[in-house]
Amino acid sequence: MEEGLLLKEREEKKKVLTWDVFKREAKKVGFLAGPMVAVSLSQYLLQVISMMMVGHLGELALASTSIATSLTAVTGFSPLAGMASGLETLGGQAYGAQQYQKLGHYTYSASISLIVLCLPLSLIWISMGKLLILIGQDPLIALEAGKYAMWSIPSLLAYAILQPVVKYLQCQSLILPMLLSSSAALCIHVPLCWVLVHKSGLGVVGAALAIDISYCLNLIFLLLYVKYSSSCEKTRVPLSMEALKGIREFLRLAVPSTIMICLEWWSFELLILFSGMLPNPQLETSVLSVCLTTISFLYSIPIGLGAAASTRVSNELGAGNAQDARISVCVVMLIAATVMVFVSATLFASRNILGYAYSNEKEVIDYVTTLVPLVCLSVIMDSLQGVLSGIARGTGWQHMGAYVNLGSFYLAGIPLAVLLGFRLHFGGKGLWIGIVIGSAIQSSLLAFITCSTNWQKQALKAKERIFEGRPSIENEASE
């Protein structure tokens, strides 16, 4: 048996990244990444469309919805998205190891954990109006924002189940159902939101209800697919005690995943908060919001590539194919670098007209133009870290990613942003420079960790993780 393992290891080491290998792997990555970009974009557009609909109701409605959207993302959606990412490691590696039923059990474990987390998060959303008043927000804005948050609680619950189902399908490379369901939900959302906001008289509450319904529809479409599709037959299992037993194992990866994702997500929200404390806060906040909206829109590309990287790496490590996992990493990184250099170059070329998409004020447009080069750097850094974070989730070293994000943003990026923005009087440009430096440090550290990874060792860790110390098939055969 030892001779067989040594032979397999030698064969693994012989695998190199030739042009044929690159094309084959790039085709697999593209099959996953392309639809995942569209899925991410569809979910992001639900919030954007609701904001656009509410924006026609007046400044109060727009301001309250903007604040509520930001706070619900920080206190609700980002922790749930981070928790669900733990399933990418366990589920992807289990599927790669052909432990198909384990993927189903892990999905139940993730769903139960996220639903339980919704309980304290819901209490925060119910109290959001009062909390905003306590921190000095205008009472009218706080009241409307509180209404929006409270009526968004159904979408929080739907999201808590939707995310594990999405990861469950992603681990199996079943991307087309997600693309169809998210696209259908988006198409329904547009007229639904218009009716609930403008025709029913519900206003801000109508926007929240529209998102609730859209998330629920997306979830129902996917659950029907999982229940009746033959593609899920091997991984479809009934709810049992195995799901409860797997919660502890899931949380070991889910908690650092949450910290890793939330630390980065919150740093950009802090940027907008700081901009409101600068001289001429309306201009600074407006311009930084434009820049943040732009990179959030473009971030759907690295999200798709990161999801593809996570799936390919976790599947190959679960199958014991260490070198194939390494090749997947190289291919995804090359694709990400190429795509985002092209995207950032296009963005830079359109720097003089970008501001017109958001405002007619010359002051705002000119300020946006001066910040576009920094936004281009952010796009490149975000692309690299998005893919590297996907590799981290697929490999299972989210805890290292959490330390990297803590150091990059909260020990370097944000202090530098405050220093440049306030002490050295660079304003919004200084804030953005600080975050770009934090992103550069983050990407560099994640790249160093990835390049230093022993993929053979990670494949062995994946086997230990999935089989929980049980004899492998080879051991059983030899006995």
N, C-alpha and C positions, 0 to 999 in steps of 0.2 A: 504494500500500500504506500510506503514511504517513497519507493522508486517511482510509483505512479504520480505522486505529488511533485517530486523533483522534475520529472519529465514534463508535467504540465507547466511548471514554473519556467523551465527552459523555453518551452514553446511560446509562453507569454512574452518573454523577453525578446524573442525574435521579431515580434510584431512592431513595425515601424510605420510612420505616417507617410505613405506614398500617395501619389496623386489619385490613384484608384480608390485607396482607402479613404482619402479625404472626400472624394465625390460621394462615396457610399454613405459615409457618416453625415455629410452635409445634407444629403437627401432626407435622412432620418430626422435630423435636427429641424430642417425646414418644414417637414410634415407636422412636427409638434409646435414649433415656434410661431409659424404664420397664423394658424387659427387662434392660438393663445393670445397673440397680440390683439386680434379682433375681439376676443372675449373680454380681455382687460379693458379695451377701449369702450365696449358696449356698456360695461358696468360703470365706468367713469362718466359716460355721457348721461346716465340717469340723473346724476347730481347736477351736471351742467345744464341740462334741459330744464330741470325744475327751477334752477336759479334764473334762467332766462325768462321763464314764464312769470315768476314772482317779481322779477325786475320791472315789469310793466305795471305793477300795482302801486309803485311809489318808493321813495327812499327808505321809509320805515320798514316796509316789508322786505326790501332787498337787504338792508343792514342786518335785520334780525335773522333772516334766513342764512346770510353769510356767516354770522357768528355761530349760529346753531349748527350749521353744516360742519364748520371747523371743529367745534367742540365735540360733536357726536363722533367725528372721525377719530379724534384724539382719545376720547374716553370710552369708545365702544368698538368701532369697526377695526381700528388698528390692533387692539389686544386680541380680538377674535381671529383676525387674519394671521397674526403672529402665532397664536396657539395652534391653529390648523396646519401651519407649516411643519410642525413636528411630524405630521402624518406623511409628509413627503419622504422622510428618511425611512420610517418603519414600513410604510405601505409599499414604497418603491423597491426597497430591498427585499421585502417578503415576496413581492410579485416576481422579481428577478430570480429568487431562489425557488420559485415554483411552489411556494407555500401560499396557495391562492386563498384558502379559507382564512388565513391569518390577516390578509388584507381586509376582508369583510369585518372581522372582529375588531381590528384596529380602528376601522371607520366608526363603528359603534362607540368605541372608547373615546374617540375624539368628539363625536357628537354629544355624548353625555357630559363630557368635561366642559364643552363650550356652552351648553344649555345651562349648566350650574353657574358658570361665570356670568351669564346674562342677568342673574338675579341681583347681585350688587350693582352691576352696571345700569340696570333699569332704575334703581333707586336714585342713582346720580342724575339720570335723565329726567326723572320726575321732579327732582329738586333744582334743576338747572336754572329756572327763572329766579328763584330766591338766591341761589349762589351768585348769579351775575349781579344782582342788586347789592349783595354783600361786598363784592369787590369793586363797587363804584360805577357799574354800568348804568346807562340811562334806563329808568324804570319802564318806559314804553317799549324800548328795544328788548329789555330783559323779559318782559311779559310775553311778547310775540315769540322770542327765541325759545322760551320755556314751553310754549304751546307746541311749537314745531318739534322739539325734542321729545315731549311726552307722547305725541301722536306718531312718533317714529319708532316707538318700542316694538311694534309688530315686525318692522323690517330688521331690527336687531335680532329677534328670535329666529326669523327666517334665515338671516345671514349665518347664524350659529349652526344651522343644519346644512345650509347651502355650501359653505366652505369645505367641510369634510367630504361632501358628495363630489364636489369639484376635484379635490385632491384624490379621491378614490378613482375617479375616471382618468385623471391625469396620470396616475401611476400605471395604468393599463394602456396608456397612449390612445384612449378613446376620446379624441378631441372634438370630432365633428358634432356629436350630440350637444356638447357645451356651446359650440359656435351657433348652432341652430336655435337652442333654447334662449341664449342671451340676446341674439338678434331678434327673435320673436318678441321677447319681453320689451326690448327697446322700441320696436315698432308699435307695440300696444301702448307703451308709456307716453309717447308724444301726444296722441289725441286724448288719452285719458287724463293726462296732467292739464291740458288746456281746458277740458271740461270741468275738472274739479277745482281748478284755480280761478277761472274766469266766468264760467257759466253757473256754477253751483253757489257761488258767493262764499265759499269756504276760505278762499285766499291762501294764506300761509299753511293752514291746516290741510287744505286740499293738496298742496305740493307734497306734504309729508305722507298723506294717504296714498297718493299716486306711487311714490317710491315703495311704500309697504306692499301694495298690490303687485307691482312689477317684480319685486324680490320673491314674493310668494308664488307668482306664476312661473318664474324661472325655476324655483325649487320644485314645484309640482311637475313641470315638464321633465326635469332630470330624474325625479323619483319614479315616474312612470316608465322612463327608459330603463332604469336600473332593474325595475320589477319584471318587465316583460321582454327585455332584449336577451337574445341568446349569447351575446358578447359578454354578458356579466354572469353567465351561468356558473362558471367555476368559482367566482369570488363572492357570489350571493349567498349569504348565510342568515339564519334566523338569529334574533337577539337572544343571547344566553349569558351565563355567568362568565364565560371567557372574556366578554366585553368589559365586565367590571374588573376582572383580574388584570386586564391590559391597561387600565387607567394609570396605574403607577408608572409603568414603563413608558407610556405615552407622555406623561407629565415631565419625565426626566429630559425629554427632548423639547417638549412644547414650551416649557418655561423659558429656557435660554433663547428659543426661537422668538418668543414674544418680546423679550428684552432687546434682542438684536434688531428686530423690525421697528419696535416702538421708539427706541432711542434715536434712530435716524429720522423717522416720521415726525417726531415731536420737535426735532431741531429746526426743521423748516417752519413749523408753526410758531416757534419762538421768534424766528426771524420777522414774521409779520407782526407779532406782538411788540417787538422792539421798535419796529418802524413807526408805530403809533406814538412813541415817546420822543421822536426826533423833532427838530424844528420843521415847520411846515408838514405836519403829520399826514394831512390829506394827500399831498403829492407823493410823499414817500411810500405810504401804504398802498396807494393806487398803483404806483409803478412796480413795487415789489410783488404785489398781487398779480399783475400782468405777467411778470417774469416767472412767478411760481406756477401760474396756470399753464404757461407755455411748456415748462419742463415737466409738469404733471401729465400733460397731454402726450408729450414725446416719450415719457417714461413707460408707456404701454409697450414700447418696442423691447427694452431690456427686461421687462416683466415676462414677456413671451419667451425671450431667449433664455432667461433664468429658469423658467419653468421647464423648458426643453432640456437644459443642462441638468437640472435636478432629476428629472425622469430618467435620462440616459445614464447618468452616473450611478444613481441608486439601483437601477435595474441591472447594470453590468457588475456592480460590486456585489449585489445579492446573488448573482449567478456565478460569482467567483472569477470574473474576467477583469482582472486588475488593469491589464494593459489597454483593453478596450475602453475602460473608464478613463484612463489617461488620454487616450486618443480623442475621446468625446470632448474632454476639457479643452484640448488644443484646438479642435475644430470650432467649437462654440466661441472661444475667445477670438479666433481669427475672423469669424463672421461678425461678431459684435463690434470689433474694432473697425472693420471695413464699413459696416452699415452706419455707425454713428459718426465716423469722420465725414461721410457723405451728407448725413442729416445736419450736422453742425455747420458744414460748409454752405449748405443751402440756406440755413438759418442766418448765417453771417451775411450772405449775399442779399438777403431780404431785410437787412437791419433797418433800412430807411423807411420801410413801409409797414413793419410789424406793428408799430404803435397804433396805426390807423384802424387795425382790426378791433381795438378795444376802446379807443377814445378819439374825439375830435379836437381835444385840447392840445395846442402846439407844445405847451410846456411838458405835458405828459409824453407826447410823441418823441420829443427831443431827448428827454431823460431815458426813455426806453432804448433809443438808438445808442446812447452811450453805454448802456448796460449789456447790450447784446453780446459783445465779445466775451464777457464773463459768463453769460448764460450759455454760450457755446462750449466753454470749458466745463461748465456744470453738466451739460448734456453728455460730453465724453466721459467724465468721471462717473456719472450716474449709470451710464451704459456698462462700464467695466465692473462697478461694484454690484450692479443688478445681476449680472451673470455670475460673478464670483460668489455672491450670496446664494444663488441657486446651487452652485457647486457645493457650498458649505452645507446646505440643507440636504442635498443628495448624499453627501459623505457622512454627515452626522456630527460635524464639529461646530454646531451653532453656539456652544458656550464660548469658543474662541472668537466667533464673530461678535458676540455681545461685548466682550472685553475690548475688541478693536473699535467698535462703534462708540463705546463709552469714552475711550481715550481720544479718538479722532475728533469727535464733536464736542464733548463736554469738558475735556481737558485742554483742547487745542482750538478747534474751530470756533466755538461760541465765545470763549474769552477773547480771541483775536477779533471776532466780529464786534464785540462790545468796545474793545480798545480802539479799533479803527473807526467805528461808527460814531462813538461818543467822545472819547478822549482826544482823538486826532482829527475829529470833525470831518470825516469823509462821508458822513451821512449814510444813505441807503447803499451806496456803492461800497463803502467800508464793511457794512454788514454782509453783503453778498461775497466780498473778497474773503472774509473770514470763513464762511460756509464752504466756499470753493477750496480753500486750503484744507479744511477738515475733510472734505470729500477726497482730495488728493492723497492725504495721509491714509484714509480708510482704504482706498483702492490699492495703494502701495503695500500696505500691511496684509490685506487679503491675498494679493498676488504673490507676496513672499511666502505666505503659509501654503498656498496652493502649489507653488513651484517646489516647496520642500516636502510635500506629502509623499509618503511611501504607500503607493497604491496597493501593493501586495499585502501590506499590513492592514490597510483599510478593508480589503476584501475578506481577510480573516476575521476582523472585527465585526463585519456585517454578518458573516456566518454565525459567529457566537451570539450576536444580538438576536438573530431570527430564530435560531434553534435552541437558545437559552440553555446551552450546555449539554443538550441531548446529542447522542452520537449521530454523526452525519450519515448519509446514505452509503458513502464509501466505507465508513467504519463498520456499519451493519453488514455490508456485503463481505468484508474481510473476515468478520467473526463467523 
